[in-house]
Amino acid sequence: MNIKDIENLIKFVQKSGVSEVSLEQKDFKITIKTHGRNEMVHAPVMVHAPQAVHAPMPVQPVATTPVPATSPSADESKLVTIKSPMIGTFYRTPSPDKPVFVNVGDEIKPGKVLCIIEAMKLFNEIESEISGKIVKVLVDNSTPVEYDQPLFLVDPS
Amino acid sequence: MDNRLQTLFTGRQATFLETVNSTNSYLLHMLSKNHLPEGSVIVAHHQSEGRGQASEKWVSETGKNLLLSIVFYPSFLSTQNLFILSKTFALGIADGIRQITGIEIKIKWPNDIYAGDKKICGMLIENSIRNPNVNHTVLGIGLNVNQDFYPIEIPNAASLKILVGHELDLDECFCCLCNAIEKRYLQLKAGHFDQIHEDYVAALYRYGAFHRYENPSEQFRAKITAVGDDGKLFLKRENGLIEKYDFKEVKFII
């Protein structure tokens, strides 16, 4: 299997929608994992068995070449998730007729109020601990959240 | 300073306003500008947008009731254990009103204050959280003191005057409340969670007897057997089945 074959295999796995494929051949083994719609591709684990070299060519076997990190979500690894500090109901506005605390694209800094989580008639304004830009709001307004549930994705750069 | 105020810090710094949109909003706004000493209070004669639970309005005649908000800094609490604030403040307010009136005062789960089947006081607790800490807690209180009449739409409301039969001094009510709330807050700060929980359950309106309740699908008879650390209400049906309810999942039929 050469580098082109591996690239094709990764594309095939991404398209197929399966979450994990392992392929084992005589001289190596490859595992490709995807994560839902993000199609994150982990660098495959390679195991190469001692190979009988038939031709005296001083060329490295292809299988030992690390697969380049072609993950389309490589940037996402830098993102920080803001999680819920408690169980409750998630609100994006201070009251129903007011504008949202934060929107996608907004710059935030420590102390900026992001949302309210209401738990048992206690209204808890949740402040940001970090600086960055809101990339995604992960929970709909007025829906229940669990402890540690991701609420926002933030680009801290 | 009123010598009836026997606190270390609660109510020692007080701002009196004739009218304000909401004492909680006013205090929260002040806190966003400056640090205030713990126990600082905003007191108003009238609130134009007094808030009850969610967006329910709290009806109050000018100058007849006690409308106040107090700031605390319970940085010792975990963000997962904030219901204890409801228990602490409800107990403090109930203690204070008991001292003022001499009548039996109960806490309707989770934190309304009742005398008999009438609501006499409501509270609104707003916390500011920067995980994993509590920055501040603002306790808003609306105590019905000298109001004579309540609209027909709120048949369960009453004032202290209606209950005891005479006018009460608002300043004395203010001092009594501050004294009693601070006592309970210091108990919380000292870590006496079990005592607070025990006293809270003992003060619960309708505890341990069968009454009517309503969930989204039906009306039923049940009795309150416990309140969880998370604040959930345990209701035991007549057939022995125990259900746990979140606030808003169950209504008391009074």
Interface residues (C-beta under 8 A of the other chain):
Chain A: K83 P85 M86 I87 S95 P96 P110 G111 V113 A119 M120 K121 L122 F123 N124 E125 I126 E127 S128 E129 Y147
Chain B: Q53 S55 T79 Q80 L82 F83 L85 S86 P110 N111 L124 I125 E126 N127 S128 I129 R130 N131 P132 N135 D230 G231 K232 D246 F247
